[in-house]
Amino acid sequence: MKAWILVTLLGLAYGLPQILGFLHPARFGAALRKFPRSDLWGNILMPLGTIWFLWNLKHDNVADFDAFKPLMFLGFSVIGFGTCVFVRDFLAVRGLAVVSLLVAHLVLRKIQWLDTNWRLLVTAWAYVTIVAAIWLTVSPWRLRDYLDLLHRSEARTRIGSVLRLAFGLVVAVIGVTAVRAAEGAIP
């Protein structure tokens, strides 16, 4: 996938759901407050993150790890899928953290050599996501508290949704314009 498509899709995926938050703030806020303890989302995100991580591990070409890859593959498989069985509390948050780390890794790999200063906004967003994902992995209840704070009232939900929508659209526009132009300039 080209970097500009990835950045554009990422901005749209982040921004467009916020339209629901603006139009239906009570339902949107209630749904987000339920997310941290959602078994459904936990059983989707954690296996997705595990499979994606194992795919990355399999296709990694760092020679120092070649001898250990089968053992690492087995160990990470047991940890990822074992988490779905034995660490049910806040599984959705942990799964979101794993998937967020993998998305940030993909974005950083794709845009690191592009010659545009606009990539710095996307890079900064990726690094903030990495720090947040690590923090939420260690203390997943914080996402519950954060979502409760953001969505205590319909006004807060609407304001937050508008701000996140604007940010997502800015990222999408950067993807379509600056990242696409910079990617086209690479021989």
Contacts in CASP RR format, 6 or more apart in sequence:
PFRMAT RR
TARGET T0000
AUTHOR 0000-0000-0000
METHOD contacts of the structure
MODEL  1
MKAWILVTLLGLAYGLPQILGFLHPARFGAALRKFPRSDLWGNILMPLGT
IWFLWNLKHDNVADFDAFKPLMFLGFSVIGFGTCVFVRDFLAVRGLAVVS
LLVAHLVLRKIQWLDTNWRLLVTAWAYVTIVAAIWLTVSPWRLRDYLDLL
HRSEARTRIGSVLRLAFGLVVAVIGVTAVRAAEGAIP
1 110 0 8 1.000
2 180 0 8 1.000
2 183 0 8 1.000
3 110 0 8 1.000
3 111 0 8 1.000
3 114 0 8 1.000
3 175 0 8 1.000
3 179 0 8 1.000
3 183 0 8 1.000
4 175 0 8 1.000
4 176 0 8 1.000
4 179 0 8 1.000
4 180 0 8 1.000
4 183 0 8 1.000
6 106 0 8 1.000
6 107 0 8 1.000
6 110 0 8 1.000
7 107 0 8 1.000
7 110 0 8 1.000
7 111 0 8 1.000
7 122 0 8 1.000
7 171 0 8 1.000
7 172 0 8 1.000
7 174 0 8 1.000
7 175 0 8 1.000
7 179 0 8 1.000
8 171 0 8 1.000
8 172 0 8 1.000
8 175 0 8 1.000
8 176 0 8 1.000
8 179 0 8 1.000
10 103 0 8 1.000
10 107 0 8 1.000
10 122 0 8 1.000
10 171 0 8 1.000
10 172 0 8 1.000
11 168 0 8 1.000
11 169 0 8 1.000
11 171 0 8 1.000
11 172 0 8 1.000
12 168 0 8 1.000
12 169 0 8 1.000
12 172 0 8 1.000
14 164 0 8 1.000
14 167 0 8 1.000
14 168 0 8 1.000
14 171 0 8 1.000
15 164 0 8 1.000
15 165 0 8 1.000
15 167 0 8 1.000
15 168 0 8 1.000
15 169 0 8 1.000
15 172 0 8 1.000
16 165 0 8 1.000
18 160 0 8 1.000
18 161 0 8 1.000
18 162 0 8 1.000
18 164 0 8 1.000
18 165 0 8 1.000
18 168 0 8 1.000
19 161 0 8 1.000
19 165 0 8 1.000
20 27 0 8 1.000
20 28 0 8 1.000
20 161 0 8 1.000
21 28 0 8 1.000
21 29 0 8 1.000
21 157 0 8 1.000
21 158 0 8 1.000
21 161 0 8 1.000
22 158 0 8 1.000
22 161 0 8 1.000
22 162 0 8 1.000
22 165 0 8 1.000
25 151 0 8 1.000
25 154 0 8 1.000
25 155 0 8 1.000
25 157 0 8 1.000
25 158 0 8 1.000
25 161 0 8 1.000
26 154 0 8 1.000
26 157 0 8 1.000
28 151 0 8 1.000
28 157 0 8 1.000
28 161 0 8 1.000
29 147 0 8 1.000
29 151 0 8 1.000
29 157 0 8 1.000
30 151 0 8 1.000
32 147 0 8 1.000
32 150 0 8 1.000
32 151 0 8 1.000
33 144 0 8 1.000
33 147 0 8 1.000
33 148 0 8 1.000
33 151 0 8 1.000
35 41 0 8 1.000
35 92 0 8 1.000
35 93 0 8 1.000
35 143 0 8 1.000
35 147 0 8 1.000
36 90 0 8 1.000
36 92 0 8 1.000
36 93 0 8 1.000
36 140 0 8 1.000
36 141 0 8 1.000
36 143 0 8 1.000
36 144 0 8 1.000
36 147 0 8 1.000
37 89 0 8 1.000
37 90 0 8 1.000
37 92 0 8 1.000
37 144 0 8 1.000
38 92 0 8 1.000
39 88 0 8 1.000
39 91 0 8 1.000
39 92 0 8 1.000
40 92 0 8 1.000
41 92 0 8 1.000
41 96 0 8 1.000
42 84 0 8 1.000
42 91 0 8 1.000
42 92 0 8 1.000
42 94 0 8 1.000
42 95 0 8 1.000
43 84 0 8 1.000
43 91 0 8 1.000
45 91 0 8 1.000
45 92 0 8 1.000
45 95 0 8 1.000
45 96 0 8 1.000
45 98 0 8 1.000
45 99 0 8 1.000
46 80 0 8 1.000
46 83 0 8 1.000
46 84 0 8 1.000
46 91 0 8 1.000
46 94 0 8 1.000
46 95 0 8 1.000
46 98 0 8 1.000
47 80 0 8 1.000
47 81 0 8 1.000
47 84 0 8 1.000
48 95 0 8 1.000
48 99 0 8 1.000
49 95 0 8 1.000
49 98 0 8 1.000
49 99 0 8 1.000
49 102 0 8 1.000
50 76 0 8 1.000
50 77 0 8 1.000
50 79 0 8 1.000
50 80 0 8 1.000
50 81 0 8 1.000
50 83 0 8 1.000
50 98 0 8 1.000
52 99 0 8 1.000
52 102 0 8 1.000
53 76 0 8 1.000
53 98 0 8 1.000
53 102 0 8 1.000
54 73 0 8 1.000
54 76 0 8 1.000
54 77 0 8 1.000
56 102 0 8 1.000
56 105 0 8 1.000
57 69 0 8 1.000
57 72 0 8 1.000
57 73 0 8 1.000
57 76 0 8 1.000
58 69 0 8 1.000
58 73 0 8 1.000
60 69 0 8 1.000
65 72 0 8 1.000
83 91 0 8 1.000
83 94 0 8 1.000
84 91 0 8 1.000
87 94 0 8 1.000
89 140 0 8 1.000
90 140 0 8 1.000
90 141 0 8 1.000
90 143 0 8 1.000
90 144 0 8 1.000
93 136 0 8 1.000
93 140 0 8 1.000
93 143 0 8 1.000
93 144 0 8 1.000
94 136 0 8 1.000
94 137 0 8 1.000
94 140 0 8 1.000
96 133 0 8 1.000
96 136 0 8 1.000
96 143 0 8 1.000
97 133 0 8 1.000
97 134 0 8 1.000
97 136 0 8 1.000
97 137 0 8 1.000
97 140 0 8 1.000
98 133 0 8 1.000
98 137 0 8 1.000
100 129 0 8 1.000
100 130 0 8 1.000
100 132 0 8 1.000
100 133 0 8 1.000
101 129 0 8 1.000
101 130 0 8 1.000
101 133 0 8 1.000
101 134 0 8 1.000
103 129 0 8 1.000
104 126 0 8 1.000
104 127 0 8 1.000
104 129 0 8 1.000
104 130 0 8 1.000
104 133 0 8 1.000
107 122 0 8 1.000
107 123 0 8 1.000
107 126 0 8 1.000
108 123 0 8 1.000
108 126 0 8 1.000
111 119 0 8 1.000
111 122 0 8 1.000
111 123 0 8 1.000
111 179 0 8 1.000
112 123 0 8 1.000
113 186 0 8 1.000
114 179 0 8 1.000
114 182 0 8 1.000
114 183 0 8 1.000
114 186 0 8 1.000
115 182 0 8 1.000
115 185 0 8 1.000
115 186 0 8 1.000
116 178 0 8 1.000
116 179 0 8 1.000
116 181 0 8 1.000
116 182 0 8 1.000
118 174 0 8 1.000
118 175 0 8 1.000
118 177 0 8 1.000
118 178 0 8 1.000
118 179 0 8 1.000
118 182 0 8 1.000
119 178 0 8 1.000
119 179 0 8 1.000
119 182 0 8 1.000
121 170 0 8 1.000
121 171 0 8 1.000
121 174 0 8 1.000
122 171 0 8 1.000
122 174 0 8 1.000
122 175 0 8 1.000
122 179 0 8 1.000
125 171 0 8 1.000
135 142 0 8 1.000
136 142 0 8 1.000
136 143 0 8 1.000
150 156 0 8 1.000
150 157 0 8 1.000
150 160 0 8 1.000
151 157 0 8 1.000
END
